[in-house]
Amino acid sequence: MYNENSDRYEAGKVVAALDKNLDPSLSLEHNIGNLLNGIDYEKVEVIFHSKKNMKNSSAGDILLIYLKNKDKVAVLDAVEKLSANPYIEYAEPDYIEELHVVSNDPLFNQLWGIKKIKTPLAWNYTTGNRSVAVGIIDSGIDNHHPDIKANMWVSENRKIENGWNFAEDNLNSLDTNGHGTHVAGTVGAVGNNHIGITGVCWDVEVVSMKFGLDTASAIAAIDFSNYFNIPILNASWGGRRYSYALKQAIDEYDGLFIASAGNDGTNNDLDPVYPAAYESDNIIAVAATDPEDALADFSNFGIKSVDIGAPGTNILSLGLEGEYTPKNGTSMAAPHVAGAAALLKSYYPHISTAMMKAIILSSAEKKPELNGKVVTGGLLDTHAMFELARYLQQNNKL
């Protein structure tokens, strides 16, 4: 159930799911000894609260178990013991993911990607609505940047500002890497403010969901999104290891999950990158394209596992400390789709997750260069997205 040949996982941590049919008398709080029999642990956290409504799964709440022994071999030993435990549905290491960005040198003074996907025409419908939130599961966001700070999320009770740090479990979600800030800028940099750039969605709340590049903190971010009703998530990262826990969390997430396809230039149908390649109904997997609509030379593809193309080369967006910088990667392509979803959700607030996905994919502009490379054979088209949505609404199908 886990990839024992990979050492890309956190030492001293194990992710495990309880059986959802567990006798209520065996609650985690009162029977931790029985549930984790034979495991030498320091503490246990529930990182995902399962709704226990998935028909084809017996998995319930997902736990993060901190082991006393910090040796990586101890992780595999604990996984083996837990996998044989009748109260545990599955167990796996806390896998480490990679950000899907490629380094870049030249600067560009225009947002060619936003123009390519016809966003200025979509803005005739709406430039967004701050009632819609997009969670950026990434390195955090520089909430001090003048071109994003007005669009930073605040919880309804105003006790949480900007977001959460799921790696350290605190309020400090400030980006010190730059990747998450760049992604957030493409989704929702403030528009029409005479400063720098604009995101695909001018008016939106972006949620800084800083994670530690491990599956456990990503899962905790998804759980947070369900709790706070965040309808769209962007995940510009991934890895080759299949995590049952991460897939379960995505399957039980109430919203649309946008994932970058990866930057190996390989076929995800044959050598999958997760979470993009999970067969989850609410995932849109995104490849990167260049200004000529060709698949970027670094971009992963897959006629079964990658859904759509979006601009991902020399994408200008936000940097740290008020700067602007271009980057390459499927990391830069995915937030174009997340921003488009935010526009659609702003204009049609009651639209379902399934309908959002269907409209985004069905309205993709067919491109010969993408035929046989992605499911839709096309490029994100935000204007066609709204034209299709309007047609469906007029025919009482939305």
C-alpha positions as CSV (number, residue, x, y, z in Angstrom):
1,M,0.0,0.0,0.0
2,Y,3.0,2.3,0.2
3,N,6.1,2.8,-1.8
4,E,8.8,1.3,0.4
5,N,11.5,2.0,-2.3
6,S,11.1,5.8,-1.8
7,D,12.8,7.8,1.0
8,R,10.9,10.9,0.2
9,Y,8.9,11.0,3.4
10,E,9.0,12.6,6.8
11,A,10.9,10.9,9.6
12,G,8.9,10.2,12.8
13,K,5.5,10.6,11.2
14,V,2.9,8.1,10.0
15,V,-0.5,8.8,8.4
16,A,-3.3,6.4,9.0
17,A,-7.1,6.2,8.6
18,L,-9.4,4.6,11.1
19,D,-12.1,2.2,9.9
20,K,-15.2,4.2,9.5
21,N,-17.3,1.3,10.9
22,L,-15.3,1.4,14.1
23,D,-17.4,0.7,17.2
24,P,-18.2,4.2,18.7
25,S,-17.1,2.9,22.1
26,L,-13.6,2.7,20.7
27,S,-13.2,6.5,20.3
28,L,-9.8,7.9,19.7
29,E,-9.7,9.9,23.0
30,H,-10.5,7.0,25.3
31,N,-9.1,4.0,23.5
32,I,-5.9,5.3,21.9
33,G,-3.9,2.3,23.4
34,N,-6.2,-0.3,21.7
35,L,-6.3,1.6,18.4
36,L,-2.5,2.0,18.3
37,N,-1.5,-1.2,19.9
38,G,2.3,-1.9,19.5
39,I,3.1,1.6,18.3
40,D,5.6,3.7,20.3
41,Y,4.2,7.2,19.7
42,E,4.5,10.7,21.2
43,K,1.1,12.1,20.2
44,V,-1.7,11.7,17.7
45,E,-3.7,14.3,15.8
46,V,-6.9,14.0,13.7
47,I,-5.9,15.9,10.5
48,F,-9.0,15.1,8.5
49,H,-12.5,14.7,9.8
50,S,-14.2,12.2,7.5
51,K,-17.9,12.5,6.6
52,K,-17.9,8.7,6.3
53,N,-20.2,8.9,3.3
54,M,-18.0,7.4,0.6
55,K,-19.8,4.3,-0.7
56,N,-16.7,2.5,-2.0
57,S,-14.4,3.2,1.0
58,S,-14.3,2.0,4.5
59,A,-11.8,4.8,5.6
60,G,-12.9,7.2,8.3
61,D,-11.0,10.0,10.1
62,I,-7.3,10.4,9.1
63,L,-4.7,10.5,11.8
64,L,-1.1,11.9,12.0
65,I,0.9,9.8,14.4
66,Y,4.1,11.2,15.8
67,L,6.6,8.4,16.6
68,K,9.1,8.5,19.4
69,N,11.7,6.9,17.1
70,K,12.8,9.5,14.4
71,D,14.6,7.0,12.3
72,K,13.0,6.5,8.9
73,V,13.1,2.7,9.3
74,A,10.8,3.1,12.3
75,V,8.2,4.7,9.9
76,L,8.1,1.6,7.7
77,D,7.9,-0.6,10.8
78,A,5.0,1.4,12.2
79,V,3.2,1.3,8.8
80,E,3.5,-2.5,8.7
81,K,2.1,-2.9,12.2
82,L,-0.7,-0.4,11.6
83,S,-1.7,-2.0,8.3
84,A,-2.3,-5.3,10.2
85,N,-4.4,-3.5,12.9
86,P,-8.2,-4.4,12.4
87,Y,-9.1,-0.8,13.6
88,I,-7.0,0.8,10.8
89,E,-8.1,1.0,7.2
90,Y,-4.7,1.9,5.8
91,A,-1.4,3.4,6.9
92,E,1.4,5.1,5.0
93,P,4.4,7.4,5.4
94,D,3.9,11.2,5.4
95,Y,5.1,11.6,1.8
96,I,7.0,14.7,0.7
97,E,5.8,16.5,-2.4
98,E,7.5,18.8,-4.9
99,L,6.6,22.3,-6.2
100,H,5.9,22.3,-9.9
101,V,8.0,25.4,-10.9
102,V,10.9,25.8,-13.4
103,S,13.5,28.5,-12.9
104,N,13.4,31.4,-15.4
105,D,15.5,34.4,-16.4
106,P,13.8,36.9,-18.8
107,L,11.1,39.4,-17.6
108,F,8.0,40.2,-19.5
109,N,5.9,43.3,-19.2
110,Q,2.6,41.8,-20.2
111,L,0.3,39.1,-18.9
112,W,0.1,37.1,-22.1
113,G,-1.5,34.2,-20.3
114,I,-4.5,36.1,-19.1
115,K,-5.1,37.5,-22.6
116,K,-4.6,34.1,-24.2
117,I,-7.4,32.6,-22.2
118,K,-9.7,35.5,-23.2
119,T,-10.1,36.8,-19.6
120,P,-10.8,40.4,-20.7
121,L,-14.0,39.2,-22.5
122,A,-15.0,37.1,-19.4
123,W,-14.7,40.3,-17.3
124,N,-17.7,41.6,-19.2
125,Y,-19.6,39.1,-17.1
126,T,-17.8,39.6,-13.8
127,T,-14.5,40.5,-12.3
128,G,-15.2,38.4,-9.3
129,N,-16.8,38.6,-5.9
130,R,-15.2,38.6,-2.5
131,S,-17.8,36.1,-1.2
132,V,-15.8,33.5,-3.1
133,A,-12.6,32.1,-1.6
134,V,-9.7,30.2,-3.3
135,G,-7.3,28.3,-1.1
136,I,-3.7,28.2,-2.2
137,I,-2.1,25.1,-0.7
138,D,1.5,26.1,-1.1
139,S,4.5,27.9,0.5
140,G,2.2,30.6,1.9
141,I,1.4,34.0,0.6
142,D,3.2,37.3,1.1
143,N,0.1,39.1,2.5
144,H,2.0,42.4,2.7
145,H,2.4,42.6,-1.1
146,P,0.4,45.8,-2.2
147,D,-1.1,43.9,-5.1
148,I,-2.7,41.1,-3.0
149,K,-3.2,42.3,0.5
150,A,-6.7,43.7,-0.2
151,N,-7.8,40.3,-1.4
152,M,-6.5,38.3,1.5
153,W,-9.1,36.0,3.3
154,V,-10.5,36.6,6.7
155,S,-12.6,34.1,8.6
156,E,-16.2,35.0,9.3
157,N,-15.5,35.4,13.0
158,R,-12.4,37.5,12.1
159,K,-10.2,35.3,14.3
160,I,-8.1,34.1,11.5
161,E,-6.6,36.5,9.0
162,N,-4.8,35.6,5.7
163,G,-4.8,31.8,6.4
164,W,-3.1,29.1,8.4
165,N,0.3,27.4,8.7
166,F,-0.4,23.7,8.5
167,A,3.2,22.7,8.8
168,E,3.6,24.4,12.2
169,D,0.0,24.6,13.2
170,N,-0.1,28.4,13.8
171,L,-1.3,31.7,12.3
172,N,2.0,32.5,10.5
173,S,1.2,31.6,6.9
174,L,3.6,34.2,5.5
175,D,5.5,33.1,2.4
176,T,9.3,33.1,2.5
177,N,9.8,31.0,-0.7
178,G,7.8,33.0,-3.3
179,H,6.1,30.1,-5.0
180,G,2.8,30.5,-3.3
181,T,2.7,34.2,-3.7
182,H,3.3,33.9,-7.4
183,V,0.5,31.3,-7.7
184,A,-1.9,33.5,-5.6
185,G,-1.2,36.5,-7.9
186,T,-2.3,34.7,-11.0
187,V,-5.5,33.6,-9.2
188,G,-6.4,36.9,-7.6
189,A,-4.0,39.8,-7.6
190,V,-6.1,42.9,-7.1
191,G,-7.4,44.4,-10.4
192,N,-8.1,48.0,-11.5
193,N,-6.0,49.4,-8.7
194,H,-3.3,51.1,-10.7
195,I,-0.7,48.8,-9.2
196,G,1.3,46.1,-11.0
197,I,-0.7,43.3,-12.4
198,T,-4.2,41.7,-12.1
199,G,-5.2,38.2,-11.4
200,V,-7.7,36.2,-13.5
201,C,-10.2,37.0,-10.8
202,W,-9.9,40.7,-9.6
203,D,-12.2,40.4,-6.7
204,V,-11.8,37.3,-4.6
205,E,-10.5,36.1,-1.3
206,V,-7.3,34.1,-1.5
207,V,-6.5,31.9,1.5
208,S,-2.8,31.4,2.4
209,M,-2.6,27.6,3.2
210,K,1.1,27.1,4.0
211,F,2.1,23.5,4.1
212,G,5.3,21.6,4.7
213,L,5.4,19.9,1.3
214,D,4.2,16.7,3.1
215,T,0.9,15.0,2.6
216,A,-0.2,15.3,6.2
217,S,-0.2,19.1,6.2
218,A,-1.9,19.1,2.7
219,I,-4.6,16.9,4.2
220,A,-5.1,19.2,7.1
221,A,-5.5,22.1,4.7
222,I,-8.3,20.3,2.9
223,D,-10.0,19.5,6.2
224,F,-9.7,23.3,7.0
225,S,-11.3,24.0,3.6
226,N,-14.3,21.9,4.3
227,Y,-14.8,23.5,7.7
228,F,-14.6,27.0,6.3
229,N,-16.5,26.2,3.1
230,I,-13.7,27.2,0.8
231,P,-15.1,26.1,-2.7
232,I,-11.8,26.1,-4.8
233,L,-8.4,24.8,-4.0
234,N,-5.2,25.2,-6.0
235,A,-2.4,22.6,-5.6
236,S,0.7,23.5,-7.7
237,W,2.8,20.6,-6.5
238,G,2.8,16.8,-6.5
239,G,4.9,13.6,-6.4
240,R,5.1,10.1,-7.8
241,R,3.9,8.4,-4.6
242,Y,0.2,7.3,-4.3
243,S,-1.2,8.4,-1.0
244,Y,-4.4,6.8,0.0
245,A,-4.9,9.4,2.7
246,L,-4.5,12.4,0.3
247,K,-6.9,10.8,-2.2
248,Q,-9.5,10.2,0.5
249,A,-9.3,13.8,1.7
250,I,-9.7,15.1,-1.9
251,D,-12.6,12.7,-2.6
252,E,-14.3,14.1,0.5
253,Y,-13.5,17.7,-0.2
254,D,-16.7,19.6,-1.1
255,G,-15.1,21.9,-3.7
256,L,-13.1,21.9,-6.9
257,F,-9.5,20.8,-6.6
258,I,-7.1,22.2,-9.3
259,A,-3.8,20.4,-9.6
260,S,-0.7,21.0,-11.7
261,A,0.3,18.0,-13.9
262,G,4.1,18.1,-13.2
263,N,7.2,19.3,-15.0
264,D,9.0,16.1,-16.1
265,G,7.8,16.2,-19.7
266,T,6.4,12.7,-19.3
267,N,3.1,10.9,-19.8
268,N,1.1,10.9,-16.5
269,D,-1.0,8.0,-17.9
270,L,2.1,5.8,-17.8
271,D,4.0,7.4,-14.9
272,P,1.5,9.3,-12.8
273,V,2.1,12.4,-10.7
274,Y,-0.3,12.8,-7.8
275,P,-2.6,14.5,-6.8
276,A,-3.2,15.4,-10.5
277,A,-3.6,11.8,-11.6
278,Y,-6.0,10.7,-8.9
279,E,-9.3,9.5,-10.4
280,S,-11.3,11.9,-8.2
281,D,-14.4,13.5,-9.6
282,N,-13.6,17.0,-8.3
283,I,-10.0,17.3,-9.7
284,I,-9.0,19.3,-12.8
285,A,-5.4,18.4,-13.8
286,V,-3.6,21.1,-15.7
287,A,-0.8,21.0,-18.3
288,A,1.3,24.1,-19.3
289,T,1.2,25.7,-22.7
290,D,3.4,28.3,-24.4
291,P,2.3,31.5,-26.3
292,E,1.9,29.4,-29.5
293,D,-0.5,27.0,-27.8
294,A,1.9,24.1,-27.8
295,L,2.5,22.0,-24.8
296,A,5.4,23.5,-22.9
297,D,8.5,21.3,-23.3
298,F,8.7,20.6,-19.6
299,S,5.0,19.9,-19.1
300,N,3.6,16.5,-18.3
301,F,0.6,15.3,-20.3
302,G,-1.9,12.5,-20.5
303,I,-4.9,11.8,-22.7
304,K,-6.6,10.1,-19.7
305,S,-5.1,11.8,-16.7
306,V,-4.5,15.5,-17.6
307,D,-7.6,17.5,-18.4
308,I,-6.8,20.8,-20.0
309,G,-4.0,23.2,-21.0
310,A,-3.3,26.7,-19.6
311,P,-0.5,29.2,-20.0
312,G,2.6,28.2,-18.0
313,T,5.7,29.7,-19.6
314,N,7.1,33.1,-18.6
315,I,4.1,33.9,-16.5
316,L,4.5,37.3,-14.8
317,S,3.1,37.4,-11.2
318,L,3.8,38.5,-7.7
319,G,7.2,38.1,-6.0
320,L,8.2,38.6,-2.4
321,E,8.5,42.1,-0.8
322,G,6.4,43.9,-3.4
323,E,8.3,42.6,-6.4
324,Y,7.1,41.0,-9.6
325,T,8.7,38.1,-11.3
326,P,8.1,35.6,-14.2
327,K,8.2,31.9,-13.7
328,N,7.7,28.7,-15.7
329,G,5.8,25.6,-14.7
330,T,2.6,23.7,-14.6
331,S,2.5,25.5,-11.2
332,M,1.8,28.7,-13.1
333,A,-0.8,27.0,-15.4
334,A,-3.0,25.6,-12.6
335,P,-3.9,29.0,-11.0
336,H,-5.2,30.3,-14.4
337,V,-7.9,27.5,-14.1
338,A,-8.4,28.2,-10.4
339,G,-9.0,31.9,-11.2
340,A,-11.4,31.0,-13.9
341,A,-13.4,28.8,-11.5
342,A,-13.5,31.7,-9.1
343,L,-15.0,33.9,-11.8
344,L,-17.6,31.3,-12.6
345,K,-18.5,30.8,-8.9
346,S,-18.7,34.6,-8.5
347,Y,-21.3,34.9,-11.3
348,Y,-23.2,31.7,-10.4
349,P,-22.8,31.4,-6.6
350,H,-25.0,28.3,-6.4
351,I,-23.3,26.3,-9.1
352,S,-22.2,22.8,-8.1
353,T,-18.7,21.6,-8.1
354,A,-19.5,19.0,-10.8
355,M,-21.1,21.6,-13.0
356,M,-18.1,24.0,-12.5
357,K,-15.7,21.3,-13.7
358,A,-17.9,20.2,-16.6
359,I,-18.3,23.8,-17.9
360,I,-14.6,24.6,-17.6
361,L,-13.6,21.4,-19.5
362,S,-16.4,21.4,-22.1
363,S,-15.7,25.0,-23.1
364,A,-11.9,24.4,-23.7
365,E,-10.8,25.8,-27.0
366,K,-9.6,22.9,-29.2
367,K,-6.0,23.1,-30.2
368,P,-4.3,20.8,-32.7
369,E,-1.1,21.1,-30.6
370,L,-3.0,19.6,-27.6
371,N,-4.9,16.9,-29.4
372,G,-3.8,13.6,-27.9
373,K,-2.0,15.3,-25.1
374,V,-4.9,16.2,-22.7
375,V,-8.4,14.9,-22.2
376,T,-10.1,18.0,-23.7
377,G,-7.6,18.5,-26.5
378,G,-7.9,22.1,-25.6
379,L,-6.9,25.3,-23.9
380,L,-8.7,27.1,-21.1
381,D,-11.1,29.7,-22.5
382,T,-12.8,31.8,-19.9
383,H,-15.1,33.6,-22.5
384,A,-16.4,30.4,-23.9
385,M,-16.8,29.2,-20.3
386,F,-19.3,32.0,-19.7
387,E,-21.0,31.6,-23.0
388,L,-21.6,27.9,-22.2
389,A,-22.8,28.7,-18.7
390,R,-25.3,31.3,-20.1
391,Y,-26.6,28.8,-22.6
392,L,-27.2,26.2,-19.9
393,Q,-28.9,28.7,-17.7
394,Q,-31.2,29.8,-20.5
395,N,-32.2,26.2,-21.0
396,N,-32.7,25.5,-17.3
397,K,-29.7,23.2,-17.1
398,L,-27.6,25.2,-14.7
